Amino acid sequence: MWHRFAIRWTPTVIALAPDGKELRRIEGFLPADELLGQLHLALGYGAVNDKRWPDAERWFEQASADGAHTDAAPEALYWAGVSRYSATHDPAELRKLKQQFAKRFQNTAWAKRTVVWGG
């Protein structure tokens, strides 16, 4: 199993889609809130892969709500906004997302991805 999943460290949690494709890999120990955020991200990515935008948004919002202090929160906020945009194709959603980053996670790599969205 170590070779099949290219496991480098323990513990390794791999979230798989129903078709067996890897959605998220979590290596090493994490506090419960961090692990929960990462698992919610995995569920969101699974929904994105199936273009189930409302489900994706819900899972990403949950990951973001798991705690603003977690590593998952900025990534989750970004993908929740992208999911809203993907469902509506309304550019205002991207501008709102940029504003949310200015308030919550302005100094993150995820915030840098929003600079082109105006607002």
C-alpha positions in Angstrom: 0.0 0.0 0.0 2.9 2.4 0.7 4.0 2.2 -2.9 0.5 2.2 -4.4 -0.3 5.5 -2.8 3.2 6.9 -2.6 3.0 7.4 1.1 6.1 9.2 2.5 5.1 9.8 6.1 2.7 8.7 8.8 0.0 9.3 9.3 -1.2 9.9 5.7 -4.9 10.5 5.1 -5.9 10.3 1.4 -9.4 11.3 0.5 -10.4 9.5 -2.6 -13.3 10.1 -5.1 -15.7 7.3 -5.8 -13.7 6.5 -8.9 -10.5 6.1 -6.9 -8.8 9.4 -7.9 -7.1 11.3 -5.1 -8.9 14.4 -4.0 -6.7 15.5 -1.1 -3.6 14.2 0.8 -2.9 15.1 4.4 0.5 14.1 5.7 1.5 14.2 9.4 -0.5 14.9 12.5 -2.9 17.8 12.6 -5.0 19.2 15.4 -8.7 18.2 15.0 -9.9 21.6 13.6 -7.1 21.6 11.0 -7.9 18.0 10.0 -11.6 18.7 9.7 -10.9 21.7 7.5 -8.7 19.6 5.2 -11.4 16.9 5.0 -14.1 19.5 4.1 -11.8 20.8 1.4 -11.5 17.3 0.0 -15.3 17.0 -0.1 -15.5 20.4 -1.9 -13.0 19.4 -4.5 -15.0 16.2 -5.1 -18.1 18.3 -5.7 -16.1 20.6 -8.1 -14.9 17.7 -10.1 -18.6 16.7 -10.6 -19.6 20.4 -11.3 -22.0 20.2 -8.3 -21.4 23.9 -7.5 -23.9 24.4 -4.6 -22.4 21.3 -2.9 -18.9 22.5 -3.5 -19.7 26.0 -2.1 -21.3 24.4 1.0 -18.2 22.2 1.7 -15.8 25.1 1.1 -17.8 27.4 3.3 -17.7 24.8 6.0 -14.0 24.5 5.7 -13.6 28.2 5.9 -15.9 28.4 8.9 -14.0 25.6 10.7 -11.8 28.4 11.9 -10.1 31.5 10.4 -6.9 30.4 12.1 -6.6 27.1 10.2 -4.5 26.6 7.1 -7.6 25.4 5.2 -9.6 28.6 5.7 -8.1 30.9 3.0 -8.0 28.1 0.4 -11.6 27.2 1.3 -12.8 30.9 1.0 -11.2 31.2 -2.4 -12.8 28.0 -3.8 -16.2 28.9 -2.2 -16.2 32.1 -4.2 -15.0 30.4 -7.3 -17.8 27.8 -6.9 -20.3 30.7 -6.6 -18.9 32.3 -9.8 -18.9 28.9 -11.6 -22.6 28.4 -10.8 -23.7 32.0 -11.8 -21.0 33.3 -14.1 -21.6 36.6 -12.4 -18.2 38.6 -12.2 -19.6 40.4 -9.2 -19.0 37.2 -7.2 -15.3 37.4 -7.9 -15.2 41.1 -6.8 -17.0 40.2 -3.6 -14.5 37.4 -3.0 -11.6 39.9 -3.4 -13.2 42.1 -0.8 -13.6 39.2 1.6 -9.9 38.5 1.3 -9.1 42.1 2.0 -10.9 41.7 5.3 -9.9 38.2 6.4 -6.8 36.9 4.7 -5.1 39.8 3.0 -1.5 38.5 3.5 -2.0 35.0 2.1 -1.0 33.4 -1.2 -4.7 32.8 -1.8 -5.4 36.6 -1.6 -2.8 37.2 -4.3 -4.8 35.1 -6.7 -7.7 37.6 -6.4 -5.8 40.8 -7.4 -7.0 40.6 -11.0 -10.7 40.7 -10.1 -11.1 44.5 -9.5 -13.3 46.0 -6.8 
